Amino acid sequence: MKHSVFTLLSAALFGRFNQGNTDPKRKQTHNSDHGSELKAFDIQKDFEQNGFTFFSENLILCTGDTTESNAMTIGWGSVGNYLGHNRPAITVYVAPARYTYKFMERYPRFTVMKFDNPSIATYLGSHSGLDIDKAAALGLHVAYTEHGTPYYTEASMVIECETMTAWHQSENDFRNDTPKKWYADFSAGVHTVYVGEVIGAWKK
């Protein structure tokens, strides 16, 4: 899987981020006894991952609401800030042919999840939610943040974002040969870029 060469990690203090921040509310479809509880953390102060390798760590993108959701494996993106040093942000990319794309267009928030078990990312990256309930097939348990954003309780880290901006790239946006060569044999279309403001973060 190819990875983005543009990954940023801000160390600036986000003063308002953790004010009133609590564990995700458990509006689950199953009971909550599935391992250790996720605990809120300040992503600007306590994010320990290497920003340049974070998106190679079995990450899952999930979006939707309490009525429908879908998740997919993501292998590249960026972490840093956007529209201010005190506004942590995560950038993700979704190709228009992916089933998750319509969810990203429809819903205002998404979660990025890290799993310690690499087989979860392998399965989610090789099956479409259009054909099967992938979470159910893996035995994953869906829960929701206080904003109603879906995540899986088995994740070791959950970062919730609210989409601030998105743009639909085209080949006219390419400035050098790297994207031109990358997309030459990619049939799912040029990725749409979504920049999400981090509004919550939890880890086990």
Residue, then its C-alpha position, 0 to 999 in steps of 0.5 A: m500500500k502506498h503512503s503519503v509523503f506529507t505527514l505533519l505532527s504538531a506539538a503545540l498545546f491545544g488549550r480548549f481541546n480537552q475541556g469537558n472531554t469525557d469517554p465516548k458515550r456507550k450507545q452500543t448495539h452490544n453490551s460494553d464488556h469488551g476489554s479495557e475502557l477507552k480513556a480520553f487523552d489530549i492529542q496535542k500533549d500525549f500523542e506518542q506516535n510518529g506522525f510519519t509512520f502513523f498511517s502504516e499502523n493498521l488504521i481504520l476510517c469509519t463514518g456514519d451515524t447510529t442508523e448506518s455506518n461503514a469502515m475501511t482501511i486507510g494506509w496514508g494521510s497526515v496529522g498536524n494542524y489546520l487553520g491555526h496552531n491550536r487546532p489539531a487536524i487529521t487529513v484522510y483520503v477516500a477514492p470515489a469508487r469506495y463504498t465509504y465515499k458516500f458516507m464521508e460525503r453524507y456525514p459531518r464527522f468520522t473516526v480514525m481507529k488504531f487496532d493492535n491486530p493487523s488482520i482487522a485492517t487486512y479484512l476491512g481493506s479487502h472486503s466491501g461494506l456494500d456486500i457484507d457487514k464487515a464489523a459483524a463478520l469480524g465480531l467487532h462491536v459498534a459504539y458511538t461518541e456523544h456526537g453519534t459518530p461510530y467506532y469499534t470498542e476493540a480499537s486501541m485508539v479512537i480519534e474523532c474528527e469533524t470535517m472542516t473542508a474537503w476538496h475533490q482532486s483532479e489530474n489538473d491539481f498534480r504538480n509533479d510526476t509522483p501523483k501522475k505515476w501513482y494514479a496511472d494504474f489506479s482504477a478507483g478514481v482520484h481521491t477526495v481530501y478530507v481535513g477533519e478537526v480533532i474533537g475527541a481522542w481516546k486510547k486504552 
